[in-house]
Amino acid sequence: MSCPETQKTFSEWIDFVEIEKKPKTSAWKVVSKHGGKALGIIKWYGPWRQYCFFPDFSTLYSRMCLGDITSFIEKQMQLRKKEAS
């Protein structure tokens, strides 16, 4: 079993740790760089046919953190489309 892969990002506040890899989709845990608290999960949501962020209960986000999460999801969607073609 391999170790989870942390995506190196430009975010000052959060990391994205891959927790599941399937042939077509993956899932990442969103983790605070300060304190290591899990903030939620990014995973494929079939009904909407896109990656979505599922925040943990009682978490709070600044617009900068939300922007970083959005950018990460957009990158993953582009990679998925590229691999499908």
N, CA, C and O atoms as a Maestro MAE file, in Angstrom:
{
 s_m_m2io_version
 :::
 2.0.0
}

f_m_ct {
 s_m_title
 :::
 protein
 m_atom[340] {
  # First column is atom index #
  i_m_mmod_type
  r_m_x_coord
  r_m_y_coord
  r_m_z_coord
  i_m_residue_number
  s_m_chain_name
  s_m_pdb_residue_name
  s_m_pdb_atom_name
  i_m_atomic_number
  :::
  1 25 0.846 -1.180 0.000 1 A "MET " " N  " 7
  2 3 0.000 0.000 0.000 1 A "MET " " CA " 6
  3 2 0.891 1.242 0.000 1 A "MET " " C  " 6
  4 15 1.829 1.339 0.791 1 A "MET " " O  " 8
  5 25 0.599 2.169 -0.870 2 A "SER " " N  " 7
  6 3 1.432 3.355 -0.969 2 A "SER " " CA " 6
  7 2 0.931 4.446 -0.028 2 A "SER " " C  " 6
  8 15 -0.215 4.431 0.422 2 A "SER " " O  " 8
  9 25 1.813 5.381 0.252 3 A "CYS " " N  " 7
  10 3 1.454 6.520 1.102 3 A "CYS " " CA " 6
  11 2 0.595 7.492 0.315 3 A "CYS " " C  " 6
  12 15 0.732 7.585 -0.905 3 A "CYS " " O  " 8
  13 25 -0.287 8.216 0.988 4 A "PRO " " N  " 7
  14 3 -1.080 9.228 0.287 4 A "PRO " " CA " 6
  15 2 -0.173 10.280 -0.326 4 A "PRO " " C  " 6
  16 15 0.869 10.624 0.232 4 A "PRO " " O  " 8
  17 25 -0.574 10.778 -1.462 5 A "GLU " " N  " 7
  18 3 0.206 11.801 -2.147 5 A "GLU " " CA " 6
  19 2 -0.379 13.175 -1.841 5 A "GLU " " C  " 6
  20 15 -1.573 13.414 -2.024 5 A "GLU " " O  " 8
  21 25 0.482 14.068 -1.374 6 A "THR " " N  " 7
  22 3 0.049 15.439 -1.130 6 A "THR " " CA " 6
  23 2 0.301 16.241 -2.389 6 A "THR " " C  " 6
  24 15 1.420 16.263 -2.903 6 A "THR " " O  " 8
  25 25 -0.722 16.894 -2.883 7 A "GLN " " N  " 7
  26 3 -0.571 17.754 -4.048 7 A "GLN " " CA " 6
  27 2 0.096 19.045 -3.588 7 A "GLN " " C  " 6
  28 15 -0.394 19.715 -2.679 7 A "GLN " " O  " 8
  29 25 1.209 19.387 -4.216 8 A "LYS " " N  " 7
  30 3 1.864 20.656 -3.912 8 A "LYS " " CA " 6
  31 2 1.078 21.758 -4.597 8 A "LYS " " C  " 6
  32 15 0.893 21.742 -5.814 8 A "LYS " " O  " 8
  33 25 0.627 22.697 -3.820 9 A "THR " " N  " 7
  34 3 -0.203 23.757 -4.365 9 A "THR " " CA " 6
  35 2 0.372 25.108 -3.976 9 A "THR " " C  " 6
  36 15 1.300 25.210 -3.174 9 A "THR " " O  " 8
  37 25 -0.196 26.116 -4.557 10 A "PHE " " N  " 7
  38 3 0.198 27.481 -4.273 10 A "PHE " " CA " 6
  39 2 -0.445 27.986 -2.995 10 A "PHE " " C  " 6
  40 15 -0.132 29.083 -2.533 10 A "PHE " " O  " 8
  41 25 -1.335 27.202 -2.424 11 A "SER " " N  " 7
  42 3 -2.089 27.652 -1.260 11 A "SER " " CA " 6
  43 2 -1.192 27.791 -0.037 11 A "SER " " C  " 6
  44 15 -0.403 26.904 0.289 11 A "SER " " O  " 8
  45 25 -1.335 28.906 0.613 12 A "GLU " " N  " 7
  46 3 -0.591 29.152 1.850 12 A "GLU " " CA " 6
  47 2 -1.226 28.416 3.027 12 A "GLU " " C  " 6
  48 15 -0.565 28.160 4.033 12 A "GLU " " O  " 8
  49 25 -2.517 28.076 2.899 13 A "TRP " " N  " 7
  50 3 -3.262 27.604 4.059 13 A "TRP " " CA " 6
  51 2 -3.688 26.147 4.019 13 A "TRP " " C  " 6
  52 15 -3.917 25.550 5.071 13 A "TRP " " O  " 8
  53 25 -3.801 25.554 2.829 14 A "ILE " " N  " 7
  54 3 -4.340 24.190 2.754 14 A "ILE " " CA " 6
  55 2 -3.515 23.293 1.844 14 A "ILE " " C  " 6
  56 15 -2.845 23.760 0.922 14 A "ILE " " O  " 8
  57 25 -3.578 21.983 2.123 15 A "ASP " " N  " 7
  58 3 -2.996 20.939 1.290 15 A "ASP " " CA " 6
  59 2 -4.111 20.027 0.808 15 A "ASP " " C  " 6
  60 15 -5.174 19.938 1.422 15 A "ASP " " O  " 8
  61 25 -3.849 19.354 -0.301 16 A "PHE " " N  " 7
  62 3 -4.782 18.383 -0.863 16 A "PHE " " CA " 6
  63 2 -4.080 17.033 -0.859 16 A "PHE " " C  " 6
  64 15 -3.085 16.847 -1.559 16 A "PHE " " O  " 8
  65 25 -4.590 16.095 -0.077 17 A "VAL " " N  " 7
  66 3 -3.963 14.787 0.089 17 A "VAL " " CA " 6
  67 2 -4.829 13.746 -0.610 17 A "VAL " " C  " 6
  68 15 -5.986 13.537 -0.245 17 A "VAL " " O  " 8
  69 25 -4.254 13.094 -1.623 18 A "GLU " " N  " 7
  70 3 -5.016 12.079 -2.350 18 A "GLU " " CA " 6
  71 2 -5.282 10.892 -1.429 18 A "GLU " " C  " 6
  72 15 -4.356 10.340 -0.835 18 A "GLU " " O  " 8
  73 25 -6.545 10.506 -1.313 19 A "ILE " " N  " 7
  74 3 -6.920 9.401 -0.428 19 A "ILE " " CA " 6
  75 2 -7.510 8.225 -1.192 19 A "ILE " " C  " 6
  76 15 -7.640 7.127 -0.650 19 A "ILE " " O  " 8
  77 25 -7.867 8.458 -2.459 20 A "GLU " " N  " 7
  78 3 -8.454 7.380 -3.260 20 A "GLU " " CA " 6
  79 2 -8.177 7.665 -4.732 20 A "GLU " " C  " 6
  80 15 -8.362 8.787 -5.205 20 A "GLU " " O  " 8
  81 25 -7.729 6.631 -5.452 21 A "LYS " " N  " 7
  82 3 -7.486 6.776 -6.883 21 A "LYS " " CA " 6
  83 2 -8.192 5.639 -7.598 21 A "LYS " " C  " 6
  84 15 -7.890 4.466 -7.381 21 A "LYS " " O  " 8
  85 25 -9.132 6.003 -8.450 22 A "LYS " " N  " 7
  86 3 -9.858 5.054 -9.281 22 A "LYS " " CA " 6
  87 2 -9.425 5.278 -10.721 22 A "LYS " " C  " 6
  88 15 -8.747 6.265 -11.008 22 A "LYS " " O  " 8
  89 25 -9.797 4.394 -11.628 23 A "PRO " " N  " 7
  90 3 -9.384 4.577 -13.026 23 A "PRO " " CA " 6
  91 2 -9.791 5.925 -13.621 23 A "PRO " " C  " 6
  92 15 -9.029 6.502 -14.398 23 A "PRO " " O  " 8
  93 25 -10.967 6.438 -13.276 24 A "LYS " " N  " 7
  94 3 -11.423 7.691 -13.865 24 A "LYS " " CA " 6
  95 2 -11.462 8.867 -12.899 24 A "LYS " " C  " 6
  96 15 -11.387 10.017 -13.333 24 A "LYS " " O  " 8
  97 25 -11.575 8.611 -11.614 25 A "THR " " N  " 7
  98 3 -11.694 9.698 -10.636 25 A "THR " " CA " 6
  99 2 -10.813 9.425 -9.418 25 A "THR " " C  " 6
  100 15 -10.353 8.303 -9.202 25 A "THR " " O  " 8
  101 25 -10.596 10.451 -8.647 26 A "SER " " N  " 7
  102 3 -9.842 10.356 -7.396 26 A "SER " " CA " 6
  103 2 -10.596 11.111 -6.314 26 A "SER " " C  " 6
  104 15 -11.625 11.735 -6.571 26 A "SER " " O  " 8
  105 25 -10.067 11.044 -5.102 27 A "ALA " " N  " 7
  106 3 -10.616 11.808 -3.985 27 A "ALA " " CA " 6
  107 2 -9.446 12.353 -3.176 27 A "ALA " " C  " 6
  108 15 -8.408 11.703 -3.047 27 A "ALA " " O  " 8
  109 25 -9.629 13.559 -2.632 28 A "TRP " " N  " 7
  110 3 -8.594 14.215 -1.855 28 A "TRP " " CA " 6
  111 2 -9.167 14.724 -0.546 28 A "TRP " " C  " 6
  112 15 -10.294 15.217 -0.491 28 A "TRP " " O  " 8
  113 25 -8.374 14.597 0.506 29 A "LYS " " N  " 7
  114 3 -8.709 15.203 1.779 29 A "LYS " " CA " 6
  115 2 -8.129 16.615 1.750 29 A "LYS " " C  " 6
  116 15 -6.973 16.803 1.370 29 A "LYS " " O  " 8
  117 25 -8.915 17.596 2.146 30 A "VAL " " N  " 7
  118 3 -8.465 18.980 2.238 30 A "VAL " " CA " 6
  119 2 -8.050 19.200 3.693 30 A "VAL " " C  " 6
  120 15 -8.848 19.024 4.614 30 A "VAL " " O  " 8
  121 25 -6.776 19.591 3.881 31 A "VAL " " N  " 7
  122 3 -6.196 19.652 5.216 31 A "VAL " " CA " 6
  123 2 -5.571 21.027 5.457 31 A "VAL " " C  " 6
  124 15 -4.908 21.582 4.581 31 A "VAL " " O  " 8
  125 25 -5.790 21.559 6.638 32 A "SER " " N  " 7
  126 3 -5.170 22.824 7.032 32 A "SER " " CA " 6
  127 2 -3.668 22.630 7.195 32 A "SER " " C  " 6
  128 15 -3.233 21.675 7.838 32 A "SER " " O  " 8
  129 25 -2.874 23.529 6.619 33 A "LYS " " N  " 7
  130 3 -1.422 23.475 6.800 33 A "LYS " " CA " 6
  131 2 -1.038 23.876 8.222 33 A "LYS " " C  " 6
  132 15 0.046 23.531 8.691 33 A "LYS " " O  " 8
  133 25 -1.902 24.589 8.898 34 A "HIS " " N  " 7
  134 3 -1.630 25.046 10.256 34 A "HIS " " CA " 6
  135 2 -2.495 24.245 11.222 34 A "HIS " " C  " 6
  136 15 -3.654 24.579 11.464 34 A "HIS " " O  " 8
  137 25 -1.921 23.201 11.757 35 A "GLY " " N  " 7
  138 3 -2.636 22.363 12.709 35 A "GLY " " CA " 6
  139 2 -3.056 21.011 12.144 35 A "GLY " " C  " 6
  140 15 -3.396 20.107 12.908 35 A "GLY " " O  " 8
  141 25 -3.040 20.856 10.826 36 A "GLY " " N  " 7
  142 3 -3.337 19.563 10.221 36 A "GLY " " CA " 6
  143 2 -4.790 19.119 10.304 36 A "GLY " " C  " 6
  144 15 -5.080 17.940 10.096 36 A "GLY " " O  " 8
  145 25 -5.711 20.032 10.603 37 A "LYS " " N  " 7
  146 3 -7.127 19.660 10.729 37 A "LYS " " CA " 6
  147 2 -7.732 19.356 9.361 37 A "LYS " " C  " 6
  148 15 -7.547 20.106 8.403 37 A "LYS " " O  " 8
  149 25 -8.454 18.245 9.289 38 A "ALA " " N  " 7
  150 3 -9.190 17.907 8.068 38 A "ALA " " CA " 6
  151 2 -10.351 18.875 7.914 38 A "ALA " " C  " 6
  152 15 -11.122 19.089 8.849 38 A "ALA " " O  " 8
  153 25 -10.470 19.461 6.720 39 A "LEU " " N  " 7
  154 3 -11.510 20.450 6.455 39 A "LEU " " CA " 6
  155 2 -12.646 19.898 5.610 39 A "LEU " " C  " 6
  156 15 -13.751 20.440 5.616 39 A "LEU " " O  " 8
  157 25 -12.374 18.820 4.885 40 A "GLY " " N  " 7
  158 3 -13.387 18.228 4.020 40 A "GLY " " CA " 6
  159 2 -12.747 17.324 2.982 40 A "GLY " " C  " 6
  160 15 -11.563 16.997 3.054 40 A "GLY " " O  " 8
  161 25 -13.567 16.931 2.013 41 A "ILE " " N  " 7
  162 3 -13.145 16.001 0.959 41 A "ILE " " CA " 6
  163 2 -13.548 16.588 -0.388 41 A "ILE " " C  " 6
  164 15 -14.617 17.182 -0.528 41 A "ILE " " O  " 8
  165 25 -12.678 16.412 -1.372 42 A "ILE " " N  " 7
  166 3 -13.028 16.689 -2.759 42 A "ILE " " CA " 6
  167 2 -13.147 15.340 -3.440 42 A "ILE " " C  " 6
  168 15 -12.208 14.544 -3.430 42 A "ILE " " O  " 8
  169 25 -14.322 15.082 -4.040 43 A "LYS " " N  " 7
  170 3 -14.528 13.813 -4.730 43 A "LYS " " CA " 6
  171 2 -15.537 14.005 -5.855 43 A "LYS " " C  " 6
  172 15 -16.216 15.028 -5.944 43 A "LYS " " O  " 8
  173 25 -15.612 13.000 -6.702 44 A "TRP " " N  " 7
  174 3 -16.525 13.027 -7.836 44 A "TRP " " CA " 6
  175 2 -17.956 12.914 -7.341 44 A "TRP " " C  " 6
  176 15 -18.269 12.073 -6.499 44 A "TRP " " O  " 8
  177 25 -18.827 13.775 -7.873 45 A "TYR " " N  " 7
  178 3 -20.251 13.727 -7.556 45 A "TYR " " CA " 6
  179 2 -20.987 13.412 -8.850 45 A "TYR " " C  " 6
  180 15 -21.184 14.279 -9.701 45 A "TYR " " O  " 8
  181 25 -21.388 12.153 -8.980 46 A "GLY " " N  " 7
  182 3 -21.989 11.640 -10.203 46 A "GLY " " CA " 6
  183 2 -23.195 12.406 -10.717 46 A "GLY " " C  " 6
  184 15 -23.254 12.698 -11.912 46 A "GLY " " O  " 8
  185 25 -24.169 12.750 -9.862 47 A "PRO " " N  " 7
  186 3 -25.351 13.451 -10.378 47 A "PRO " " CA " 6
  187 2 -25.018 14.765 -11.093 47 A "PRO " " C  " 6
  188 15 -25.740 15.169 -12.004 47 A "PRO " " O  " 8
  189 25 -23.938 15.431 -10.691 48 A "TRP " " N  " 7
  190 3 -23.559 16.691 -11.337 48 A "TRP " " CA " 6
  191 2 -22.430 16.497 -12.345 48 A "TRP " " C  " 6
  192 15 -22.062 17.433 -13.055 48 A "TRP " " O  " 8
  193 25 -21.876 15.269 -12.410 49 A "ARG " " N  " 7
  194 3 -20.783 14.933 -13.327 49 A "ARG " " CA " 6
  195 2 -19.596 15.884 -13.189 49 A "ARG " " C  " 6
  196 15 -19.068 16.401 -14.173 49 A "ARG " " O  " 8
  197 25 -19.195 16.097 -11.933 50 A "GLN " " N  " 7
  198 3 -18.041 16.956 -11.660 50 A "GLN " " CA " 6
  199 2 -17.517 16.697 -10.246 50 A "GLN " " C  " 6
  200 15 -18.201 16.112 -9.406 50 A "GLN " " O  " 8
  201 25 -16.284 17.151 -10.010 51 A "TYR " " N  " 7
  202 3 -15.735 17.110 -8.659 51 A "TYR " " CA " 6
  203 2 -16.413 18.185 -7.831 51 A "TYR " " C  " 6
  204 15 -16.698 19.276 -8.323 51 A "TYR " " O  " 8
  205 25 -16.670 17.866 -6.562 52 A "CYS " " N  " 7
  206 3 -17.280 18.811 -5.634 52 A "CYS " " CA " 6
  207 2 -16.544 18.746 -4.299 52 A "CYS " " C  " 6
  208 15 -15.894 17.752 -3.976 52 A "CYS " " O  " 8
  209 25 -16.660 19.817 -3.540 53 A "PHE " " N  " 7
  210 3 -16.084 19.884 -2.201 53 A "PHE " " CA " 6
  211 2 -17.169 19.589 -1.187 53 A "PHE " " C  " 6
  212 15 -18.226 20.219 -1.187 53 A "PHE " " O  " 8
  213 25 -16.894 18.617 -0.316 54 A "PHE " " N  " 7
  214 3 -17.808 18.222 0.748 54 A "PHE " " CA " 6
  215 2 -17.167 18.663 2.074 54 A "PHE " " C  " 6
  216 15 -16.343 17.935 2.628 54 A "PHE " " O  " 8
  217 25 -17.536 19.847 2.588 55 A "PRO " " N  " 7
  218 3 -16.888 20.345 3.805 55 A "PRO " " CA " 6
  219 2 -17.304 19.564 5.040 55 A "PRO " " C  " 6
  220 15 -18.432 19.084 5.150 55 A "PRO " " O  " 8
  221 25 -16.353 19.449 5.971 56 A "ASP " " N  " 7
  222 3 -16.672 18.858 7.263 56 A "ASP " " CA " 6
  223 2 -17.558 19.819 8.042 56 A "ASP " " C  " 6
  224 15 -17.553 21.027 7.806 56 A "ASP " " O  " 8
  225 25 -18.309 19.262 8.966 57 A "PHE " " N  " 7
  226 3 -19.194 20.044 9.819 57 A "PHE " " CA " 6
  227 2 -18.384 21.062 10.626 57 A "PHE " " C  " 6
  228 15 -17.276 20.760 11.067 57 A "PHE " " O  " 8
  229 25 -18.915 22.231 10.814 58 A "SER " " N  " 7
  230 3 -18.315 23.288 11.637 58 A "SER " " CA " 6
  231 2 -16.950 23.746 11.132 58 A "SER " " C  " 6
  232 15 -16.037 23.986 11.922 58 A "SER " " O  " 8
  233 25 -16.818 23.865 9.818 59 A "THR " " N  " 7
  234 3 -15.592 24.438 9.266 59 A "THR " " CA " 6
  235 2 -15.924 25.798 8.667 59 A "THR " " C  " 6
  236 15 -17.061 26.063 8.276 59 A "THR " " O  " 8
  237 25 -14.919 26.643 8.605 60 A "LEU " " N  " 7
  238 3 -15.089 28.022 8.164 60 A "LEU " " CA " 6
  239 2 -14.013 28.328 7.140 60 A "LEU " " C  " 6
  240 15 -12.870 27.895 7.288 60 A "LEU " " O  " 8
  241 25 -14.376 29.087 6.079 61 A "TYR " " N  " 7
  242 3 -13.449 29.334 4.976 61 A "TYR " " CA " 6
  243 2 -13.437 30.805 4.594 61 A "TYR " " C  " 6
  244 15 -14.478 31.457 4.526 61 A "TYR " " O  " 8
  245 25 -12.239 31.310 4.348 62 A "SER " " N  " 7
  246 3 -12.108 32.655 3.804 62 A "SER " " CA " 6
  247 2 -12.295 32.563 2.287 62 A "SER " " C  " 6
  248 15 -12.287 31.472 1.717 62 A "SER " " O  " 8
  249 25 -12.460 33.701 1.654 63 A "ARG " " N  " 7
  250 3 -12.606 33.696 0.189 63 A "ARG " " CA " 6
  251 2 -11.337 33.189 -0.474 63 A "ARG " " C  " 6
  252 15 -11.402 32.598 -1.551 63 A "ARG " " O  " 8
  253 25 -10.171 33.409 0.154 64 A "MET " " N  " 7
  254 3 -8.911 32.925 -0.418 64 A "MET " " CA " 6
  255 2 -8.853 31.402 -0.386 64 A "MET " " C  " 6
  256 15 -8.443 30.781 -1.367 64 A "MET " " O  " 8
  257 25 -9.254 30.795 0.722 65 A "CYS " " N  " 7
  258 3 -9.265 29.325 0.805 65 A "CYS " " CA " 6
  259 2 -10.281 28.741 -0.174 65 A "CYS " " C  " 6
  260 15 -10.005 27.741 -0.838 65 A "CYS " " O  " 8
  261 25 -11.449 29.364 -0.262 66 A "LEU " " N  " 7
  262 3 -12.451 28.892 -1.229 66 A "LEU " " CA " 6
  263 2 -11.927 29.005 -2.655 66 A "LEU " " C  " 6
  264 15 -12.187 28.134 -3.485 66 A "LEU " " O  " 8
  265 25 -11.192 30.072 -2.940 67 A "GLY " " N  " 7
  266 3 -10.588 30.238 -4.254 67 A "GLY " " CA " 6
  267 2 -9.556 29.157 -4.540 67 A "GLY " " C  " 6
  268 15 -9.479 28.657 -5.662 67 A "GLY " " O  " 8
  269 25 -8.764 28.793 -3.537 68 A "ASP " " N  " 7
  270 3 -7.771 27.723 -3.708 68 A "ASP " " CA " 6
  271 2 -8.451 26.386 -3.960 68 A "ASP " " C  " 6
  272 15 -7.998 25.606 -4.799 68 A "ASP " " O  " 8
  273 25 -9.525 26.119 -3.246 69 A "ILE " " N  " 7
  274 3 -10.275 24.877 -3.442 69 A "ILE " " CA " 6
  275 2 -10.886 24.853 -4.840 69 A "ILE " " C  " 6
  276 15 -10.835 23.830 -5.523 69 A "ILE " " O  " 8
  277 25 -11.459 25.969 -5.265 70 A "THR " " N  " 7
  278 3 -12.041 26.070 -6.606 70 A "THR " " CA " 6
  279 2 -10.975 25.849 -7.675 70 A "THR " " C  " 6
  280 15 -11.209 25.121 -8.640 70 A "THR " " O  " 8
  281 25 -9.820 26.465 -7.515 71 A "SER " " N  " 7
  282 3 -8.735 26.301 -8.486 71 A "SER " " CA " 6
  283 2 -8.279 24.850 -8.576 71 A "SER " " C  " 6
  284 15 -8.015 24.343 -9.667 71 A "SER " " O  " 8
  285 25 -8.188 24.185 -7.428 72 A "PHE " " N  " 7
  286 3 -7.785 22.775 -7.414 72 A "PHE " " CA " 6
  287 2 -8.814 21.928 -8.156 72 A "PHE " " C  " 6
  288 15 -8.444 21.074 -8.962 72 A "PHE " " O  " 8
  289 25 -10.095 22.154 -7.895 73 A "ILE " " N  " 7
  290 3 -11.148 21.394 -8.569 73 A "ILE " " CA " 6
  291 2 -11.109 21.648 -10.074 73 A "ILE " " C  " 6
  292 15 -11.235 20.712 -10.863 73 A "ILE " " O  " 8
  293 25 -10.937 22.895 -10.471 74 A "GLU " " N  " 7
  294 3 -10.879 23.215 -11.902 74 A "GLU " " CA " 6
  295 2 -9.706 22.503 -12.574 74 A "GLU " " C  " 6
  296 15 -9.842 22.001 -13.689 74 A "GLU " " O  " 8
  297 25 -8.558 22.459 -11.900 75 A "LYS " " N  " 7
  298 3 -7.389 21.749 -12.441 75 A "LYS " " CA " 6
  299 2 -7.689 20.265 -12.609 75 A "LYS " " C  " 6
  300 15 -7.338 19.668 -13.627 75 A "LYS " " O  " 8
  301 25 -8.340 19.668 -11.608 76 A "GLN " " N  " 7
  302 3 -8.659 18.236 -11.690 76 A "GLN " " CA " 6
  303 2 -9.670 17.964 -12.808 76 A "GLN " " C  " 6
  304 15 -9.581 16.938 -13.483 76 A "GLN " " O  " 8
  305 25 -10.613 18.858 -13.006 77 A "MET " " N  " 7
  306 3 -11.589 18.693 -14.095 77 A "MET " " CA " 6
  307 2 -10.887 18.783 -15.453 77 A "MET " " C  " 6
  308 15 -11.204 18.014 -16.360 77 A "MET " " O  " 8
  309 25 -9.944 19.705 -15.603 78 A "GLN " " N  " 7
  310 3 -9.197 19.819 -16.853 78 A "GLN " " CA " 6
  311 2 -8.376 18.562 -17.118 78 A "GLN " " C  " 6
  312 15 -8.331 18.075 -18.248 78 A "GLN " " O  " 8
  313 25 -7.723 18.035 -16.077 79 A "LEU " " N  " 7
  314 3 -6.937 16.809 -16.235 79 A "LEU " " CA " 6
  315 2 -7.832 15.632 -16.622 79 A "LEU " " C  " 6
  316 15 -7.459 14.815 -17.464 79 A "LEU " " O  " 8
  317 25 -8.997 15.549 -16.013 80 A "ARG " " N  " 7
  318 3 -9.915 14.451 -16.307 80 A "ARG " " CA " 6
  319 2 -10.386 14.534 -17.764 80 A "ARG " " C  " 6
  320 15 -10.433 13.516 -18.455 80 A "ARG " " O  " 8
  321 25 -10.732 15.727 -18.231 81 A "LYS " " N  " 7
  322 3 -11.169 15.902 -19.616 81 A "LYS " " CA " 6
  323 2 -10.039 15.566 -20.590 81 A "LYS " " C  " 6
  324 15 -10.274 14.961 -21.636 81 A "LYS " " O  " 8
  325 25 -8.823 15.958 -20.242 82 A "LYS " " N  " 7
  326 3 -7.666 15.692 -21.083 82 A "LYS " " CA " 6
  327 2 -7.418 14.189 -21.214 82 A "LYS " " C  " 6
  328 15 -7.138 13.693 -22.305 82 A "LYS " " O  " 8
  329 25 -7.523 13.468 -20.094 83 A "GLU " " N  " 7
  330 3 -7.312 12.015 -20.102 83 A "GLU " " CA " 6
  331 2 -8.412 11.284 -20.847 83 A "GLU " " C  " 6
  332 15 -8.173 10.222 -21.421 83 A "GLU " " O  " 8
  333 25 -9.616 11.841 -20.844 84 A "ALA " " N  " 7
  334 3 -10.750 11.185 -21.530 84 A "ALA " " CA " 6
  335 2 -10.659 11.325 -23.034 84 A "ALA " " C  " 6
  336 15 -11.228 10.511 -23.762 84 A "ALA " " O  " 8
  337 25 -9.959 12.335 -23.516 85 A "SER " " N  " 7
  338 3 -9.906 12.551 -24.977 85 A "SER " " CA " 6
  339 2 -8.756 11.819 -25.638 85 A "SER " " C  " 6
  340 15 -8.585 11.906 -26.854 85 A "SER " " O  " 8
  :::
 }
 m_bond[339] {
  # First column is bond index #
  i_m_from
  i_m_to
  i_m_order
  :::
  1 1 2 1
  2 2 3 1
  3 3 4 2
  4 3 5 1
  5 5 6 1
  6 6 7 1
  7 7 8 2
  8 7 9 1
  9 9 10 1
  10 10 11 1
  11 11 12 2
  12 11 13 1
  13 13 14 1
  14 14 15 1
  15 15 16 2
  16 15 17 1
  17 17 18 1
  18 18 19 1
  19 19 20 2
  20 19 21 1
  21 21 22 1
  22 22 23 1
  23 23 24 2
  24 23 25 1
  25 25 26 1
  26 26 27 1
  27 27 28 2
  28 27 29 1
  29 29 30 1
  30 30 31 1
  31 31 32 2
  32 31 33 1
  33 33 34 1
  34 34 35 1
  35 35 36 2
  36 35 37 1
  37 37 38 1
  38 38 39 1
  39 39 40 2
  40 39 41 1
  41 41 42 1
  42 42 43 1
  43 43 44 2
  44 43 45 1
  45 45 46 1
  46 46 47 1
  47 47 48 2
  48 47 49 1
  49 49 50 1
  50 50 51 1
  51 51 52 2
  52 51 53 1
  53 53 54 1
  54 54 55 1
  55 55 56 2
  56 55 57 1
  57 57 58 1
  58 58 59 1
  59 59 60 2
  60 59 61 1
  61 61 62 1
  62 62 63 1
  63 63 64 2
  64 63 65 1
  65 65 66 1
  66 66 67 1
  67 67 68 2
  68 67 69 1
  69 69 70 1
  70 70 71 1
  71 71 72 2
  72 71 73 1
  73 73 74 1
  74 74 75 1
  75 75 76 2
  76 75 77 1
  77 77 78 1
  78 78 79 1
  79 79 80 2
  80 79 81 1
  81 81 82 1
  82 82 83 1
  83 83 84 2
  84 83 85 1
  85 85 86 1
  86 86 87 1
  87 87 88 2
  88 87 89 1
  89 89 90 1
  90 90 91 1
  91 91 92 2
  92 91 93 1
  93 93 94 1
  94 94 95 1
  95 95 96 2
  96 95 97 1
  97 97 98 1
  98 98 99 1
  99 99 100 2
  100 99 101 1
  101 101 102 1
  102 102 103 1
  103 103 104 2
  104 103 105 1
  105 105 106 1
  106 106 107 1
  107 107 108 2
  108 107 109 1
  109 109 110 1
  110 110 111 1
  111 111 112 2
  112 111 113 1
  113 113 114 1
  114 114 115 1
  115 115 116 2
  116 115 117 1
  117 117 118 1
  118 118 119 1
  119 119 120 2
  120 119 121 1
  121 121 122 1
  122 122 123 1
  123 123 124 2
  124 123 125 1
  125 125 126 1
  126 126 127 1
  127 127 128 2
  128 127 129 1
  129 129 130 1
  130 130 131 1
  131 131 132 2
  132 131 133 1
  133 133 134 1
  134 134 135 1
  135 135 136 2
  136 135 137 1
  137 137 138 1
  138 138 139 1
  139 139 140 2
  140 139 141 1
  141 141 142 1
  142 142 143 1
  143 143 144 2
  144 143 145 1
  145 145 146 1
  146 146 147 1
  147 147 148 2
  148 147 149 1
  149 149 150 1
  150 150 151 1
  151 151 152 2
  152 151 153 1
  153 153 154 1
  154 154 155 1
  155 155 156 2
  156 155 157 1
  157 157 158 1
  158 158 159 1
  159 159 160 2
  160 159 161 1
  161 161 162 1
  162 162 163 1
  163 163 164 2
  164 163 165 1
  165 165 166 1
  166 166 167 1
  167 167 168 2
  168 167 169 1
  169 169 170 1
  170 170 171 1
  171 171 172 2
  172 171 173 1
  173 173 174 1
  174 174 175 1
  175 175 176 2
  176 175 177 1
  177 177 178 1
  178 178 179 1
  179 179 180 2
  180 179 181 1
  181 181 182 1
  182 182 183 1
  183 183 184 2
  184 183 185 1
  185 185 186 1
  186 186 187 1
  187 187 188 2
  188 187 189 1
  189 189 190 1
  190 190 191 1
  191 191 192 2
  192 191 193 1
  193 193 194 1
  194 194 195 1
  195 195 196 2
  196 195 197 1
  197 197 198 1
  198 198 199 1
  199 199 200 2
  200 199 201 1
  201 201 202 1
  202 202 203 1
  203 203 204 2
  204 203 205 1
  205 205 206 1
  206 206 207 1
  207 207 208 2
  208 207 209 1
  209 209 210 1
  210 210 211 1
  211 211 212 2
  212 211 213 1
  213 213 214 1
  214 214 215 1
  215 215 216 2
  216 215 217 1
  217 217 218 1
  218 218 219 1
  219 219 220 2
  220 219 221 1
  221 221 222 1
  222 222 223 1
  223 223 224 2
  224 223 225 1
  225 225 226 1
  226 226 227 1
  227 227 228 2
  228 227 229 1
  229 229 230 1
  230 230 231 1
  231 231 232 2
  232 231 233 1
  233 233 234 1
  234 234 235 1
  235 235 236 2
  236 235 237 1
  237 237 238 1
  238 238 239 1
  239 239 240 2
  240 239 241 1
  241 241 242 1
  242 242 243 1
  243 243 244 2
  244 243 245 1
  245 245 246 1
  246 246 247 1
  247 247 248 2
  248 247 249 1
  249 249 250 1
  250 250 251 1
  251 251 252 2
  252 251 253 1
  253 253 254 1
  254 254 255 1
  255 255 256 2
  256 255 257 1
  257 257 258 1
  258 258 259 1
  259 259 260 2
  260 259 261 1
  261 261 262 1
  262 262 263 1
  263 263 264 2
  264 263 265 1
  265 265 266 1
  266 266 267 1
  267 267 268 2
  268 267 269 1
  269 269 270 1
  270 270 271 1
  271 271 272 2
  272 271 273 1
  273 273 274 1
  274 274 275 1
  275 275 276 2
  276 275 277 1
  277 277 278 1
  278 278 279 1
  279 279 280 2
  280 279 281 1
  281 281 282 1
  282 282 283 1
  283 283 284 2
  284 283 285 1
  285 285 286 1
  286 286 287 1
  287 287 288 2
  288 287 289 1
  289 289 290 1
  290 290 291 1
  291 291 292 2
  292 291 293 1
  293 293 294 1
  294 294 295 1
  295 295 296 2
  296 295 297 1
  297 297 298 1
  298 298 299 1
  299 299 300 2
  300 299 301 1
  301 301 302 1
  302 302 303 1
  303 303 304 2
  304 303 305 1
  305 305 306 1
  306 306 307 1
  307 307 308 2
  308 307 309 1
  309 309 310 1
  310 310 311 1
  311 311 312 2
  312 311 313 1
  313 313 314 1
  314 314 315 1
  315 315 316 2
  316 315 317 1
  317 317 318 1
  318 318 319 1
  319 319 320 2
  320 319 321 1
  321 321 322 1
  322 322 323 1
  323 323 324 2
  324 323 325 1
  325 325 326 1
  326 326 327 1
  327 327 328 2
  328 327 329 1
  329 329 330 1
  330 330 331 1
  331 331 332 2
  332 331 333 1
  333 333 334 1
  334 334 335 1
  335 335 336 2
  336 335 337 1
  337 337 338 1
  338 338 339 1
  339 339 340 2
  :::
 }
}
